[in-house]
Amino acid sequence: MAGELTRLTPRDRFLLNLLDQHKTFTTDQLVDLTFGSAGRARNRLNTLLERDILDRFRHYQRPGSQAWRWTLGPVGAAIVAASNGDTLPRPSAVRDATARLALSPTLTHLITTNGFFVALSAYARTDPATRLARWWNEAACREAVGMVVRPDGHGVWIDGGHAVPFWLETDLGTETLSRVVGKLTGYAALPPSRAYPVLFWLPTAAREANLHAQLARTGVPDAVTVATAAADHAAGAGGPVGPVWRMPGQPGRVALADLTASGGAVWDG
């Protein structure tokens, strides 16, 4: 492992830290995060794969091939553990964790959630006035708010010096709308310092319209700011950064940078 440390580039270390925190990314997501070129990404990722720094998996599908999902390999996991002062994991334990992840029923949800933050990071690479200042996974969110509510992620988007902290709820259309709306009760119980806007990232515009109909029937709890966007609509409108966010009871859509919390919560830096 010591020899590998001298061969790692700053980008390699960045990738290892991201995979440690967020478990897995597709090839395209890694291209958007750090490479910018599919060719360069494939070359470097395959090199890291050969050295057991990274691992990958995918499932058979028809037609075509599923994109590779990349994870830490045994050497990469050991490098991260050593950097954190943790016990080095056994290679077999790392391989077993990858196998469990590949078979996890929540894998699609995880990749979709990561994809949301990747889109923000990719946009920030093109606009120096913007940046994703914070990106928490589900576990980090749980440490911050306990079991009051279970966000899928938390981020802070910076645009021109304006900070927009938010909680993310990734929806795949598999839960009832009443259950989705019911999550807002937990957000209403958060302290004012954590009363960030709750973003629902939905798969389709139809699902989004149905959610707003449900919100119109049940109402939104006081001091909770809700905004929704549909991935299929956002794809042609600048992604999650653009003017794709719809707020209950309000006309039109706004950009991510224009969202504010009704309770006055601010980013704590």
Disulfide bonds with the S-S distance in Angstrom:
none
